[in-house]
């Protein structure tokens, strides 16, 4: 039997469940998930291997109108998802009616590759809402095959994956068969800590934060990690640390617990907070953190 392989790229507005869908396909928690917009900042690959196939899934940031340099770099990741896709997954939420960027929407409508439009979170609505959504998206994106799913409940996910396998082109694998993602270990440390900050802090704080894992030493039984939480202002540093360090300690404890599950080893995690002024608008800093590859 011929081997199939291809890039399957997931795009959509913020908060439609792209990361939840990616994790459901891969069977591992590669993308962090919170209810806040802009949780995903990078383009993350998740690789699913079978004897005769390799599906390279790509989770991208939610489509927004950029307000500063970091967000422009995030949208560059979305643009790149159009360039190498063999199959495009356009994820919408039940009740949603438009993509936030008209240019991206026109690219989807005019795509020459297969487009699967997935109406997500159908467990949050009723049959009438679903029928209306099906009619709406059939008219808006006539070139797409439409599926109704709940990524969180794992409903309809397997049917979509089987259709992906049908559509994959014949190709040798792009990555080694035992590889799960394109990201290094430190990336998942950074994302796990950032997820806890997104969950526990409000307003601008989570969006002003970047994580830099300076040390990652692994032996047979334990991984020792030292990570720095970057903020833009001194006031933000105080909020992250909290009264007598309680807030920072909670972030560290919860991140360590998740990392122990992810790596399957005991984790010793040290976290520190530093001020890195205006890093979100500094091209040199953005390149350092992996956002701006120009």
N, C-alpha and C positions, 0 to 999 in steps of 0.2 A: 504494500500500500504506500502511495506517495506521501511524503511528509509535507505538512502545511505549517505556515508561520506567518505572522503579520502583526502590525501595530493597530491597536484598537484604542482610540482616543476619546475620552469622556469630557464633554463640555456642557456648560449651562450657567445660569445665574447663580449667585451665592445662595447657600442654604437649601439647595434642591436635593442634597443627599448624594453627591458624587463620591465623596470619600467612603460613605457607608456602602455604596454599590461596589466600589473597587475592593474594599475589604471582603465583601461577600463573595466576589469572584475568586479572589486569591486564597481565601480561607485563613488569612493572617491579618493582624491589625497594623497595616503599613501606614495608612493615612490617619492623622489625628482627626477627631470628630468633636465639635462643640456646636452649640446653637448660635454662636456669633458668626457674623459675616466675615469673610476674608480669613477663615481659619487656615485654608490651604494657601501657601505663599509660593511654593515651588511646583515644578512639574515632577511628579513621582511616578516611577515605573514599577508595576507589579507584574511578575512573570508567572504564568500558569503553564506547566509542562505536562504533556501526555506522551505515550509511546510514539504517536504519529503527528503530534501538533505542538506548537508553542504559541501561546497568546501573550503578547506584550501589551499590557493595559497601561494607560497613561491617565493619571488624575491631575487635572490642572486647576489653577485658581478660578474662582467664580468670576464671570464677566462683569466688569464695572467700568465706569468712566474714571480714568486715573486723576487723582488730585495732587500727587507728589511723585517723586522719582521712584520710590519703592513700588508704588502701584503701577507705574509705567513698565517697570521691569517684570512685574507679575503678568501684565497683559502680553508681554513679549513671549512668555511661556505658552499662553493660550494660542497666539498666532503660530508658534512653531508646531502646535498640535495639528494644525491643518496641513502642514507641509509634508509630514511623513505618514499620515494615516492611511491604512488600507481599508478601515471601517470606522465610521464616525458614530459615536453614541451621543445623541442630543437629549439631555435629561431635563425634564420639566416637572414642576410640582402640580398636583391636582389643583385646579383653580387659577393657575398661572396662564397669562395670555400673550406675553411678549418677551423677547430677549432684550436685555438692556442696551445692546449695541446693534444698530440696524445693519451696519456693515458686516458684522459676524453673521447675522441672520441671513443676509443675502448670500453669503458664502455657503451656508448650510443648504439653502434652497437650490443653489446652482452646483452643488457638489457632484462630481462625476464618479465618486466612490459610493458604496452602499451607506445609507444613513438609516440608523435605527433610532426612532424617537420613542423614548421611554417616559411614560406618565407615571411618576413616582408618588408615593405616600397615598395610594388609593385606600389604605386602611383608615385614613382620616376623613373620608367622605362617604357619599352614598351612591347608589346606582345611577340616579338621575344626573348627578354631577359628573360621573364618569362618562355617561353617554354624551353629554354636552362637550366634554373635553375631547373625546374621540372625534366628534364631528368637527370641532374647531381646528384641531391639529391636522386632520385629513385635508382640510381646505387650505390651511396656511403652509403646510410642507407636503405637497402631493408626491414628492419624490421619496418620502420616508416610509419605512415599515413601522407600524405603531404597536407598542406593547404596553400593557397596564401592569405595573409592578408595585411591590412594597419592598424596597431594599432592606429596611430595618427588620421586617418580618420574614425576609427571604422568600417572599411570594413572587412567582414569575421569573425569578433570577435565573434558574436553571434553563428555562425555555429560551431566554435571551442568549445564554451562553451556548446552547446547542445551535442556535441560528448563527452565532458568530463563527462556530466551527464549520458550518456549512459554507460560509462566505469567505473563509480564509483562503488566500492564494497558496499554491504549491511553492514551497521554499524550504531550504534548510533552516535550522534554528539560528537566531541572531545572537543568543547568549548560551553559555554552558547550561546543560539540562538541570543542574542542581542549584542554579542561581534563582533567587526569589525576587530581587530588586536590583536597581542600578546604584542605590545609595549606600554609602559606607555606614559602619556602626555609629559613628559620632553623630551623623545626621539624625538617627532615630532617638538618640539621647537628647539632642537639642529640641526635637519636635515634641517629645514626651514632656519635657519641662515646660515648653511653651504652651502645651495643651492645658496644663494645670494652672498656668497664669491666666489663660483665656477663661477658664472655668471659675476662678476665684476672685478676679479683680474686675472692676467696672470702668466705664467711660473710656478714656483714651489710653489708660495704662497698658492693656494687652497689645495695642497696636504700636506702642512706642518701644516694645521689648524685642530684643534679639538674643539668642543664646549662642555662646562660643564654648565648645568643649575643648579645653586646653590639654587635658590628660586623659588617656584611656589605656589602662594597663590591664591585660587579661592573663590569668594563669589557669590552672586546672579547675579550681574551685571558686574563684572570686574575680570580679572585675572591679578595679578601682578607678573612679571617674572624678574629675575635677571640672566643673562647668561654671562659667561666668555669665550672669544675667546682665545684659547691657540695657540701660535706659537712657533717655535723652536729657533728663533734668534731675537735679538733686532732690527736689520734692518727690519725684517718682521713686527714687531710691528708697526714701523713708517709707513710702507706702508699701513697696514690695517687701521690705524687711518686716514691717509691722511692729507692734508694741512688744518689746523685749524679744524680738526676732520670731514671734509666734507665726506670723503669716508666711515667712520664708521657710520655716521649719515644716509647715503643712505641705507646701509645694514639694519640698525635698522628700518627705516621707511618701507622699502619693506617687511621685515620679519613680522613686526607688522600687516601690511595690510593682508598678507596671513594667519597669525594666527587668526585674527579676523574672517575671512571666515571659517577657519577650526573648531574653537571652538564655533563660533556663539555668541561671547561676546566681549565687549570692552577689549583691551589688553593694559597694561602699561608695556613696555619692556625697561629694562636697559641693556646695553651691555658694557663690559669692555674687555681690551686686556692684557694678561699676557704672559710672556715668560716661556715656559716649555721645557727646552733643551732636544733635541733628544728623544722626547716622542715616536716617531714612531719605535724606536729600543729598547725601554725599556719595558721588559715583565710586570713589575709591573704596569707601566702606562697603558699599553694595556689592562690588566685585569680590571683596574679601569674604562676604557672607554668601557668595554663590548666586547672587541675583542678576548682576549685570555682566554678561559675558561678551559684550561688544568690544 
